[in-house]
Amino acid sequence: MTIENYFESDEFFEALAPFAKYLTDESIYYYDKIELVGYFISIGIKYSILFRNGNELNIDGISDFLKNIVYKAFYLNHGNGISSNYALEEIAGELCTDELLKRLNLNREALDDESIKNRLKLYIYNNLVETPFIFHAFNSANYESILINGLDPNGTLISQDEFNTINNIFESYGTKMALGFQKLNCDGKISFSLTPKVSYNYGIKSPEWLDSFAGYKIQDNSIDSYVEGNYELSKNGLSMTMKKNNFDMVDEWYVNNFFEKAWKIYANKSPMLVLIPSEIVKEVDYYNSFYAHTPYENLDKFIEDCFTHYDSYIDCQTSEKIDISNATFIKLPSYNMLMNRLDDLNNRIINGDINLSGLENSLHSR
């Protein structure tokens, strides 16, 4: 198994077992569920980057790492999701220090030696900060195009002329931004982040313009119809919008054809994430020298700060084509796959096939 398919694997979902009941609770706002799962995906990717070999991400030990994070998050918040990532970042720093020491056959007493600690800091800094990645979450319908063309600002499956026509039609009836921020964020631009922190949330709604256009909700806290892949709800919601605004027959016909085309291309496709080592980061990041001039007595805290260093860079853009020759493509679970797998996981826990107390004992024994 590699990082490319890890987040669709049984190992990943079984690591989430303590939260299976919470994540399948229909009363919980779906965004809170996505944010929680997205955090575990993000911290798993950061772990694999920390222990990478060159540009090859390493997942040795990732399942035990995630099980520990999930277990501690679960009992920290009594099974009620997570109120903040800060406590988890602290846990992640501690666990990664332990893993790094284990790989070197060292114990924590070795960190009293400043030369050892400084060499470990340099390794951590180089892997997490000095030679970082850019992240671009996308709908898998775009995968073949990206493989052939790279991340091309003009490499769209639907032309900008079609987008402009749809926007103009809706604006003529007084509705602005029918396609969300497509014109602002997508026309001639590629969006990316310097962190995987928001990748899952972006990925399952990709492309965002279609989620804005065709994503309808039965109630405020429910999943929207595009993310869920609910064709009927999306179609009916769009029809009601046009009826409410008295669209004429020609405009309604054009909008419906556009919807059918877009739905066929993108709906019910899994999200993906591409990671690319890139010099773009050095053009965007202004605080890289921070670690070189800040003393750290605690290696756990140093890893924690390196993990979160790029977390504020979640919406960067470029009009330049991005080369993907050294890229890593990671498959992410669709919302429906996520919920189906979690339902199955929860049923296995209820039936006694998975013992959460046994998980607790196994983690304590490590």
Stockholm file with secondary structure:
# STOCKHOLM 1.0

chainA/1-366         MTIENYFESDEFFEALAPFAKYLTDESIYYYDKIELVGYFISIGIKYSILFRNGNELNIDGISDFLKNIVYKAFYLNHGNGISSNYALEEIAGELCTDELLKRLNLNREALDDESIKNRLKLYIYNNLVETPFIFHAFNSANYESILINGLDPNGTLISQDEFNTINNIFESYGTKMALGFQKLNCDGKISFSLTPKVSYNYGIKSPEWLDSFAGYKIQDNSIDSYVEGNYELSKNGLSMTMKKNNFDMVDEWYVNNFFEKAWKIYANKSPMLVLIPSEIVKEVDYYNSFYAHTPYENLDKFIEDCFTHYDSYIDCQTSEKIDISNATFIKLPSYNMLMNRLDDLNNRIINGDINLSGLENSLHSR
#=GR chainA/1-366 SS CCHHHHTTSHHHHHHTGGGHHHHTCTTSCHHHHHHHHHHHHHHHHHHHHHTCBTTBCCCTTHHHHHHHHHHHHHHHTTTSCCSCSHHHHHHHHHHHHHHHHHHTTCCGGGGGSHHHHHHHHHHHHIIIIISCEEEEEEEGGGHHHHHHHCBCTTCCSSCHHHHHHHHHHHHHTTCCCTTTTHHHHTTTCEEEBSSSTTHHHHHHTCSHHHHHHHCCCSSTTSCCHHHHTCHHHHHHHHHHHHHHTTCCHHHHHHHHHHHHHHHHHHTTCCEEEEEEECTHHHHHCSCGGGGGGSCCSCHHHHHHHHHHTTTTCCCEEESSCBCCTTCEEEECCCHHHHHHHHHHHHHHHHTTSSCHHHHHHHHHTC
#=GC SS_cons         CCHHHHTTSHHHHHHTGGGHHHHTCTTSCHHHHHHHHHHHHHHHHHHHHHTCBTTBCCCTTHHHHHHHHHHHHHHHTTTSCCSCSHHHHHHHHHHHHHHHHHHTTCCGGGGGSHHHHHHHHHHHHIIIIISCEEEEEEEGGGHHHHHHHCBCTTCCSSCHHHHHHHHHHHHHTTCCCTTTTHHHHTTTCEEEBSSSTTHHHHHHTCSHHHHHHHCCCSSTTSCCHHHHTCHHHHHHHHHHHHHHTTCCHHHHHHHHHHHHHHHHHHTTCCEEEEEEECTHHHHHCSCGGGGGGSCCSCHHHHHHHHHHTTTTCCCEEESSCBCCTTCEEEECCCHHHHHHHHHHHHHHHHTTSSCHHHHHHHHHTC
//
